[in-house]
Each structure stands twice: as C-alpha cells, then as structure tokens.
Amino acid sequence: MALVREIMGSSLMDKSSFLGDPSPNRLLKNRVFLPFEGKRVQRGIRRGVKSIAPVAAISEDLDLVKVVPEKAVKFKVRAVVTVRNKNKEDFKEVLVKHLDAFTDKIGRNVALQLVSNDIDPKTKAPKKSNEAVLKDWSRKSNLKTERVNYIAEFVVDSNFGIPGAITVGNNHQQEFFLESITIEGFACGPVHFPCNSWVQSRKDHPGKRVFFSNQPYLPNETPEGLKALRERELRELRGDGQGERKLCDRVYDFDVYNDLGNPDKGIDFARPVLGGDKIPYPRRCRTGRPPTDTG
C-alpha cells in the first residue's frame, strides 16, 4: 500500500505544473510584459488558467472618418454711428430736416453695409453683410445736442472675417456730417471707422460713400477684400480734370491761379497767372469754371 500511494502521489505531482516543480523556469514560460506607470511588470501565465486582462486590437479594416465642415452660424453685430449736428440752420434746412424725418419712417433712410477683408471663394468678391438702417432717425433728428448716436444692427456669418470697410448710402434730401462708426460684437473686439466727412444725398451723389477702418496697410499688405474699394476711392478723389466742380464734390485735382482778375471789366483788372510754367507755385483746387471772354 505504501508503494501504491507513493506511485500515485508522484503521478499527481507530475500532472500539477505548479505544485510539483518549484523551479522558476516553468513560471517564466509564455511571459507577458504589461505597462505599469512607465515600468515593465513581469507576470507568468499559468497553463490552464484563462487570462481576463483586456486586450486592445487595431483593425486594418476600419473606415476612415470623414471630416464634415461646420455650418456657418449667423449672429448679430451692432454699429454705433455718431452724427454731428450743425450749430446754426436756416429756415430751408430746418424744413428739409423735418421732411427727412418723415420720409425716414416710410423707407427713405440711411443704409449701411459691412465689407470684409476676406474674399468669398464662390463669388470671388468681398464678403458683405446685409444692409442695415439707422434706427430712430425721425425721433432723434430734432435733438439739440452737438452729437447724436444712432444704432444699426447687422446679421453676418461666423466666417465673415474682420470688417475692413463700411458703405453708407444717404437716401435723405439733406447731407449730414458723419463723425465716426464703431462696430461691436466681433471676436476681434470693437472695430472703429473714423469718418469726419459730409455724406451727400443720393440725388447729388448716386453712389455710396466708403469708409475704411483705422487699421493702416501698405499697398502690398492691403487685404484682398479692400483693394478694389481703395482703388475706386482714390480715383474719385483724384478726379479726371474735366467738368465744373460743385460745392459738394470731394475731388482734389489742382489748377493754376488764373481767376485772380477780371479782364472783362478792363485792362486794369487783369492779373497774371500764378502756378504756370514760369511760376510753378502756388496752385489751387480746380473749380472748372469757364474762362473769361477776354483772352
């Protein structure tokens, strides 16, 4: 019996891998190294014991994720427009002012539009906002203060960019002095447009006035959205040297001083021409008035 027990005990010890062989070589078979805070941790996998550790696998058949461009979100921005009133107005100007206040209620108002520094890739033209009108013109036009602030609201896309110019159209009968415009609501912060100019009525100047922000640019650094507007504004200021200049014109072309005298009254009223070939300076702004009958 002792012999049988010894034989059965030895066979059981052989079948048991972890009881019969204390040698570490049997435990080091099929080793796996697991990451643990930057160190390698060595564990032995015992035969017959299933591992319950999670296994991460990367499949080569995974589909690529397509990046869908975000849809542009529309939001509102506000413009604060500062208009300076005249110190003195005659009866005709007061009458036209009341007429403009009445027609402003029926749609003949002051319209503004923002122009971005960026180009629209679809139209190849500068990005523009919707047209916005000055609010409460009819109510605030009779204020006796030196400056009056008006509000206009625009709706633009999130990919509009930074506004670099603003157009102003005056549908009233009378001109007004536009001092400044400040745009609020963009991520870049307030954008300022110093104007300090008279905005003529559409009946005198059918086109819109263009004002640029106070951000200066060199010619080669001008944003693409502003190049065409700056070139057009420069042409309008230079003029073409033809026609008679009006009081409301902004053309700064020059001419010689050939209207100092009045030779039509006699030889004693004749005066020499200044600013010609012999005397280059001084020069004056060209008026375009017709010359005298006496040569």
TITORKE-535348 format. One record per residue (C-alpha): residue number from 1; residue in one letter; x, y, z. Coordinates in Angstrom, 3 decimals, padded with zeros to 6 digits. Example, Ala and Ser with C-alpha at 12.3 -4.5 7.8 and 13.67 -1.06 7.14 Angstrom:
% residues 2
+-----+--------+----------+----------+----------+
! num ! residu !        u !        v !        w !
+-----+--------+----------+----------+----------+
!   1 !      A !  012.300 ! -004.500 !  007.800 !
!   2 !      S !  013.670 ! -001.060 !  007.140 !
+-----+--------+----------+----------+----------+
//
This chain:
% residues 295
+-----+--------+----------+----------+----------+
! num ! residu !        u !        v !        w !
+-----+--------+----------+----------+----------+
!   1 !      M !  000.000 !  000.000 !  000.000 !
!   2 !      A !  002.805 !  002.388 !  000.782 !
!   3 !      L !  004.300 !  001.660 ! -002.622 !
!   4 !      V !  000.950 !  002.342 ! -004.371 !
!   5 !      R !  000.485 !  005.603 ! -002.552 !
!   6 !      E !  003.994 !  006.694 ! -003.453 !
!   7 !      I !  003.416 !  005.882 ! -007.155 !
!   8 !      M !  000.014 !  007.701 ! -007.239 !
!   9 !      G !  001.463 !  010.692 ! -005.405 !
!  10 !      S !  004.350 !  011.047 ! -007.841 !
!  11 !      S !  001.988 !  010.911 ! -010.837 !
!  12 !      L ! -000.234 !  013.621 ! -009.338 !
!  13 !      M !  002.773 !  015.774 ! -008.719 !
!  14 !      D !  003.812 !  015.419 ! -012.329 !
!  15 !      K !  000.364 !  016.460 ! -013.565 !
!  16 !      S !  000.362 !  019.543 ! -011.366 !
!  17 !      S !  002.668 !  022.058 ! -013.002 !
!  18 !      F !  002.737 !  024.469 ! -010.145 !
!  19 !      L !  002.915 !  022.069 ! -007.230 !
!  20 !      G !  005.438 !  019.542 ! -008.460 !
!  21 !      D !  008.151 !  021.752 ! -009.956 !
!  22 !      P !  009.311 !  024.628 ! -007.755 !
!  23 !      S !  011.716 !  025.714 ! -010.438 !
!  24 !      P !  011.045 !  029.299 ! -011.658 !
!  25 !      N !  011.741 !  028.269 ! -015.243 !
!  26 !      R !  008.290 !  026.722 ! -015.537 !
!  27 !      L !  006.646 !  030.002 ! -014.416 !
!  28 !      L !  008.663 !  032.100 ! -016.834 !
!  29 !      K !  007.241 !  030.363 ! -019.880 !
!  30 !      N !  004.941 !  032.483 ! -022.104 !
!  31 !      R !  005.837 !  035.700 ! -020.267 !
!  32 !      V !  003.890 !  038.884 ! -020.954 !
!  33 !      F !  005.124 !  042.398 ! -020.090 !
!  34 !      L !  002.370 !  044.849 ! -019.122 !
!  35 !      P !  002.886 !  048.597 ! -018.855 !
!  36 !      F !  002.582 !  049.977 ! -015.340 !
!  37 !      E !  003.466 !  053.651 ! -014.869 !
!  38 !      G !  006.418 !  053.540 ! -017.194 !
!  39 !      K !  007.829 !  050.259 ! -015.720 !
!  40 !      R !  007.716 !  046.727 ! -017.041 !
!  41 !      V !  005.839 !  044.311 ! -014.828 !
!  42 !      Q !  006.581 !  040.669 ! -015.439 !
!  43 !      R !  003.892 !  038.116 ! -014.889 !
!  44 !      G !  003.811 !  034.438 ! -015.609 !
!  45 !      I !  000.782 !  032.900 ! -017.296 !
!  46 !      R ! -000.094 !  029.635 ! -015.793 !
!  47 !      R ! -001.184 !  026.844 ! -018.052 !
!  48 !      G ! -004.823 !  026.042 ! -017.921 !
!  49 !      V ! -005.764 !  029.419 ! -016.431 !
!  50 !      K ! -007.614 !  031.809 ! -018.758 !
!  51 !      S ! -006.449 !  035.436 ! -018.779 !
!  52 !      I ! -009.126 !  038.032 ! -018.049 !
!  53 !      A ! -006.978 !  041.081 ! -018.841 !
!  54 !      P ! -008.491 !  043.329 ! -021.536 !
!  55 !      V ! -006.828 !  043.162 ! -024.927 !
!  56 !      A ! -006.769 !  046.149 ! -027.290 !
!  57 !      A ! -006.821 !  045.390 ! -031.008 !
!  58 !      I ! -006.498 !  047.662 ! -034.006 !
!  59 !      S ! -008.324 !  046.531 ! -037.119 !
!  60 !      E ! -006.973 !  047.409 ! -040.517 !
!  61 !      D ! -010.477 !  047.325 ! -041.985 !
!  62 !      L ! -011.756 !  050.370 ! -040.090 !
!  63 !      D ! -013.415 !  053.016 ! -042.272 !
!  64 !      L ! -011.858 !  056.494 ! -042.390 !
!  65 !      V ! -013.794 !  059.166 ! -040.537 !
!  66 !      K ! -014.913 !  061.938 ! -042.892 !
!  67 !      V ! -014.496 !  065.492 ! -041.567 !
!  68 !      V ! -017.679 !  067.441 ! -042.200 !
!  69 !      P ! -017.178 !  071.246 ! -042.295 !
!  70 !      E ! -019.103 !  073.107 ! -039.674 !
!  71 !      K ! -022.070 !  075.086 ! -040.883 !
!  72 !      A ! -021.665 !  078.859 ! -040.631 !
!  73 !      V ! -023.629 !  080.333 ! -037.754 !
!  74 !      K ! -025.332 !  083.699 ! -038.152 !
!  75 !      F ! -025.077 !  086.276 ! -035.396 !
!  76 !      K ! -025.822 !  089.963 ! -034.891 !
!  77 !      V ! -023.366 !  092.816 ! -034.560 !
!  78 !      R ! -024.161 !  096.399 ! -033.654 !
!  79 !      A ! -022.949 !  099.668 ! -035.135 !
!  80 !      V ! -022.868 !  102.889 ! -033.115 !
!  81 !      V ! -022.998 !  105.800 ! -035.572 !
!  82 !      T ! -022.111 !  109.286 ! -034.341 !
!  83 !      V ! -023.578 !  112.209 ! -036.301 !
!  84 !      R ! -022.707 !  115.831 ! -035.531 !
!  85 !      N ! -025.446 !  118.435 ! -035.811 !
!  86 !      K ! -025.000 !  121.864 ! -037.338 !
!  87 !      N ! -024.623 !  124.790 ! -034.979 !
!  88 !      K ! -026.974 !  127.030 ! -036.984 !
!  89 !      E ! -029.616 !  126.115 ! -039.525 !
!  90 !      D ! -031.645 !  128.412 ! -041.733 !
!  91 !      F ! -035.351 !  128.041 ! -042.407 !
!  92 !      K ! -034.865 !  125.940 ! -045.523 !
!  93 !      E ! -032.546 !  123.495 ! -043.764 !
!  94 !      V ! -034.981 !  123.103 ! -040.847 !
!  95 !      L ! -037.830 !  122.425 ! -043.279 !
!  96 !      V ! -035.841 !  119.773 ! -045.171 !
!  97 !      K ! -034.767 !  118.244 ! -041.885 !
!  98 !      H ! -038.394 !  117.718 ! -040.856 !
!  99 !      L ! -039.133 !  116.295 ! -044.294 !
! 100 !      D ! -036.280 !  113.787 ! -043.938 !
! 101 !      A ! -037.589 !  112.759 ! -040.520 !
! 102 !      F ! -040.977 !  111.994 ! -042.075 !
! 103 !      T ! -039.647 !  110.139 ! -045.132 !
! 104 !      D ! -037.334 !  108.095 ! -042.907 !
! 105 !      K ! -040.413 !  106.347 ! -041.499 !
! 106 !      I ! -041.514 !  105.205 ! -044.963 !
! 107 !      G ! -038.189 !  103.767 ! -046.074 !
! 108 !      R ! -036.076 !  106.681 ! -047.357 !
! 109 !      N ! -033.390 !  106.284 ! -044.720 !
! 110 !      V ! -029.641 !  105.928 ! -044.203 !
! 111 !      A ! -028.402 !  102.425 ! -045.115 !
! 112 !      L ! -025.095 !  100.862 ! -044.068 !
! 113 !      Q ! -023.309 !  097.687 ! -045.188 !
! 114 !      L ! -020.186 !  095.984 ! -043.852 !
! 115 !      V ! -017.399 !  094.809 ! -046.174 !
! 116 !      S ! -014.998 !  092.113 ! -045.013 !
! 117 !      N ! -011.253 !  091.902 ! -045.538 !
! 118 !      D ! -011.736 !  088.411 ! -046.995 !
! 119 !      I ! -012.900 !  087.264 ! -050.413 !
! 120 !      D ! -015.867 !  084.964 ! -050.894 !
! 121 !      P ! -014.471 !  081.836 ! -052.631 !
! 122 !      K ! -017.736 !  081.324 ! -054.521 !
! 123 !      T ! -018.322 !  084.828 ! -055.909 !
! 124 !      K ! -014.661 !  085.970 ! -055.903 !
! 125 !      A ! -015.921 !  089.256 ! -054.427 !
! 126 !      P ! -015.551 !  090.745 ! -050.940 !
! 127 !      K ! -017.871 !  089.306 ! -048.327 !
! 128 !      K ! -020.694 !  091.702 ! -047.457 !
! 129 !      S ! -023.282 !  091.805 ! -044.722 !
! 130 !      N ! -026.930 !  092.650 ! -045.113 !
! 131 !      E ! -027.929 !  096.307 ! -045.354 !
! 132 !      A ! -028.922 !  097.867 ! -042.035 !
! 133 !      V ! -030.650 !  101.203 ! -041.495 !
! 134 !      L ! -030.122 !  103.744 ! -038.738 !
! 135 !      K ! -032.781 !  103.382 ! -036.079 !
! 136 !      D ! -034.810 !  106.246 ! -034.562 !
! 137 !      W ! -033.628 !  108.893 ! -037.033 !
! 138 !      S ! -037.053 !  110.524 ! -037.068 !
! 139 !      R ! -037.117 !  110.685 ! -033.256 !
! 140 !      K ! -033.529 !  111.835 ! -032.638 !
! 141 !      S ! -033.119 !  114.254 ! -035.544 !
! 142 !      N ! -034.675 !  117.101 ! -033.542 !
! 143 !      L ! -032.269 !  116.785 ! -030.623 !
! 144 !      K ! -030.319 !  119.993 ! -029.936 !
! 145 !      T ! -027.175 !  118.245 ! -028.747 !
! 146 !      E ! -023.872 !  118.585 ! -030.590 !
! 147 !      R ! -023.611 !  114.845 ! -031.286 !
! 148 !      V ! -026.291 !  112.202 ! -031.753 !
! 149 !      N ! -025.653 !  108.449 ! -031.584 !
! 150 !      Y ! -027.684 !  106.112 ! -033.781 !
! 151 !      I ! -027.800 !  102.312 ! -033.748 !
! 152 !      A ! -027.782 !  099.843 ! -036.651 !
! 153 !      E ! -027.749 !  096.043 ! -036.452 !
! 154 !      F ! -026.176 !  093.667 ! -038.978 !
! 155 !      V ! -026.503 !  089.906 ! -039.432 !
! 156 !      V ! -023.246 !  088.203 ! -040.509 !
! 157 !      D ! -021.894 !  084.652 ! -040.731 !
! 158 !      S ! -019.307 !  083.213 ! -038.373 !
! 159 !      N ! -016.855 !  083.005 ! -041.313 !
! 160 !      F ! -017.336 !  086.671 ! -042.259 !
! 161 !      G ! -013.904 !  087.688 ! -041.016 !
! 162 !      I ! -012.908 !  091.160 ! -039.861 !
! 163 !      P ! -014.745 !  094.148 ! -041.376 !
! 164 !      G ! -012.333 !  096.481 ! -043.131 !
! 165 !      A ! -014.759 !  098.923 ! -044.755 !
! 166 !      I ! -018.330 !  100.134 ! -044.467 !
! 167 !      T ! -020.541 !  101.741 ! -047.106 !
! 168 !      V ! -023.070 !  104.481 ! -046.311 !
! 169 !      G ! -025.966 !  105.454 ! -048.535 !
! 170 !      N ! -027.886 !  108.659 ! -047.744 !
! 171 !      N ! -031.447 !  108.484 ! -049.073 !
! 172 !      H ! -032.447 !  111.739 ! -047.372 !
! 173 !      Q ! -032.739 !  115.083 ! -049.103 !
! 174 !      Q ! -030.082 !  116.753 ! -046.961 !
! 175 !      E ! -026.462 !  115.980 ! -046.226 !
! 176 !      F ! -025.235 !  115.150 ! -042.722 !
! 177 !      F ! -021.845 !  115.162 ! -041.032 !
! 178 !      L ! -020.732 !  111.638 ! -040.116 !
! 179 !      E ! -018.134 !  111.692 ! -037.365 !
! 180 !      S ! -017.406 !  108.022 ! -036.594 !
! 181 !      I ! -018.745 !  104.459 ! -036.663 !
! 182 !      T ! -017.914 !  101.739 ! -034.139 !
! 183 !      I ! -018.799 !  098.075 ! -034.776 !
! 184 !      E ! -019.334 !  095.882 ! -031.699 !
! 185 !      G ! -019.874 !  092.141 ! -031.485 !
! 186 !      F ! -016.922 !  090.581 ! -033.356 !
! 187 !      A ! -014.443 !  088.277 ! -031.639 !
! 188 !      C ! -011.581 !  090.635 ! -032.516 !
! 189 !      G ! -013.158 !  093.402 ! -030.430 !
! 190 !      P ! -014.618 !  096.777 ! -031.451 !
! 191 !      V ! -013.738 !  097.990 ! -034.953 !
! 192 !      H ! -013.507 !  101.767 ! -035.370 !
! 193 !      F ! -014.170 !  103.761 ! -038.547 !
! 194 !      P ! -013.123 !  107.425 ! -038.245 !
! 195 !      C ! -015.182 !  109.278 ! -040.885 !
! 196 !      N ! -015.229 !  113.064 ! -040.231 !
! 197 !      S ! -016.891 !  113.781 ! -043.557 !
! 198 !      W ! -020.124 !  115.040 ! -045.070 !
! 199 !      V ! -022.301 !  112.331 ! -046.581 !
! 200 !      Q ! -024.178 !  113.779 ! -049.544 !
! 201 !      S ! -027.664 !  112.824 ! -050.603 !
! 202 !      R ! -028.189 !  110.222 ! -053.319 !
! 203 !      K ! -029.667 !  112.927 ! -055.550 !
! 204 !      D ! -026.262 !  114.654 ! -055.578 !
! 205 !      H ! -024.074 !  111.536 ! -055.474 !
! 206 !      P ! -025.853 !  108.353 ! -056.596 !
! 207 !      G ! -023.049 !  106.130 ! -055.331 !
! 208 !      K ! -022.364 !  105.055 ! -051.769 !
! 209 !      R ! -019.685 !  106.557 ! -049.573 !
! 210 !      V ! -016.959 !  104.177 ! -048.431 !
! 211 !      F ! -015.146 !  104.500 ! -045.110 !
! 212 !      F ! -012.222 !  102.338 ! -044.021 !
! 213 !      S ! -011.211 !  101.211 ! -040.546 !
! 214 !      N ! -008.359 !  102.810 ! -038.646 !
! 215 !      Q ! -006.071 !  099.865 ! -039.439 !
! 216 !      P ! -003.368 !  101.136 ! -041.849 !
! 217 !      Y ! -001.929 !  098.921 ! -044.595 !
! 218 !      L !  000.952 !  099.220 ! -047.000 !
! 219 !      P ! -000.051 !  098.772 ! -050.667 !
! 220 !      N !  001.372 !  095.257 ! -050.820 !
! 221 !      E ! -000.280 !  094.311 ! -047.500 !
! 222 !      T ! -003.784 !  095.524 ! -048.320 !
! 223 !      P ! -006.336 !  092.703 ! -047.822 !
! 224 !      E ! -007.856 !  091.306 ! -050.993 !
! 225 !      G ! -011.327 !  092.391 ! -049.969 !
! 226 !      L ! -010.309 !  096.073 ! -049.787 !
! 227 !      K ! -008.124 !  096.517 ! -052.860 !
! 228 !      A ! -010.917 !  097.304 ! -055.329 !
! 229 !      L ! -012.612 !  099.726 ! -052.909 !
! 230 !      R ! -009.380 !  101.597 ! -052.198 !
! 231 !      E ! -008.582 !  101.946 ! -055.885 !
! 232 !      R ! -012.068 !  103.269 ! -056.618 !
! 233 !      E ! -011.889 !  105.731 ! -053.731 !
! 234 !      L ! -008.516 !  107.002 ! -054.964 !
! 235 !      R ! -009.877 !  107.555 ! -058.476 !
! 236 !      E ! -012.822 !  109.524 ! -057.125 !
! 237 !      L ! -010.564 !  111.767 ! -055.064 !
! 238 !      R ! -008.174 !  112.444 ! -057.937 !
! 239 !      G ! -010.843 !  113.315 ! -060.473 !
! 240 !      D ! -010.411 !  113.391 ! -064.230 !
! 241 !      G ! -009.678 !  117.103 ! -064.711 !
! 242 !      Q ! -012.954 !  117.747 ! -066.541 !
! 243 !      G ! -016.253 !  119.396 ! -065.690 !
! 244 !      E ! -017.143 !  122.082 ! -063.196 !
! 245 !      R ! -016.661 !  121.254 ! -059.565 !
! 246 !      K ! -019.668 !  121.502 ! -057.261 !
! 247 !      L ! -019.662 !  122.575 ! -053.643 !
! 248 !      C ! -020.420 !  119.026 ! -052.528 !
! 249 !      D ! -017.615 !  117.397 ! -054.567 !
! 250 !      R ! -014.668 !  115.710 ! -052.890 !
! 251 !      V ! -012.303 !  115.900 ! -055.875 !
! 252 !      Y ! -008.854 !  117.299 ! -055.159 !
! 253 !      D ! -007.430 !  117.975 ! -058.607 !
! 254 !      F ! -005.369 !  121.155 ! -058.951 !
! 255 !      D ! -005.157 !  124.065 ! -061.347 !
! 256 !      V ! -003.239 !  127.337 ! -061.788 !
! 257 !      Y ! -004.416 !  130.658 ! -060.299 !
! 258 !      N ! -005.965 !  132.100 ! -063.457 !
! 259 !      D ! -009.037 !  133.683 ! -061.868 !
! 260 !      L ! -007.478 !  136.396 ! -059.729 !
! 261 !      G ! -008.532 !  139.210 ! -062.012 !
! 262 !      N ! -011.495 !  140.181 ! -064.181 !
! 263 !      P ! -010.162 !  141.418 ! -067.531 !
! 264 !      D ! -013.702 !  141.716 ! -068.878 !
! 265 !      K ! -014.012 !  144.951 ! -066.893 !
! 266 !      G ! -010.823 !  146.420 ! -068.344 !
! 267 !      I ! -007.099 !  146.091 ! -068.618 !
! 268 !      D ! -006.636 !  147.465 ! -065.111 !
! 269 !      F ! -008.412 !  144.446 ! -063.657 !
! 270 !      A ! -006.167 !  141.917 ! -065.379 !
! 271 !      R ! -003.888 !  139.809 ! -063.176 !
! 272 !      P ! -001.044 !  137.450 ! -064.072 !
! 273 !      V ! -001.484 !  133.691 ! -063.962 !
! 274 !      L !  000.196 !  132.043 ! -060.968 !
! 275 !      G !  001.217 !  128.424 ! -060.876 !
! 276 !      G !  002.150 !  128.066 ! -064.556 !
! 277 !      D !  005.423 !  127.152 ! -066.211 !
! 278 !      K !  007.137 !  130.384 ! -065.203 !
! 279 !      I !  005.784 !  130.447 ! -061.664 !
! 280 !      P !  005.013 !  126.808 ! -060.740 !
! 281 !      Y !  003.576 !  127.636 ! -057.344 !
! 282 !      P !  001.159 !  128.326 ! -055.735 !
! 283 !      R ! -001.621 !  126.165 ! -057.109 !
! 284 !      R ! -005.282 !  125.862 ! -056.148 !
! 285 !      C ! -008.041 !  123.293 ! -056.296 !
! 286 !      R ! -009.572 !  123.231 ! -059.750 !
! 287 !      T ! -013.091 !  124.672 ! -059.993 !
! 288 !      G ! -013.739 !  124.058 ! -063.680 !
! 289 !      R ! -015.469 !  127.414 ! -064.126 !
! 290 !      P ! -015.499 !  128.743 ! -067.707 !
! 291 !      P ! -012.764 !  131.278 ! -068.631 !
! 292 !      T ! -013.377 !  134.971 ! -069.192 !
! 293 !      D ! -014.365 !  136.329 ! -072.598 !
! 294 !      T ! -011.212 !  138.471 ! -072.748 !
! 295 !      G ! -008.219 !  136.333 ! -073.577 !
+-----+--------+----------+----------+----------+
//
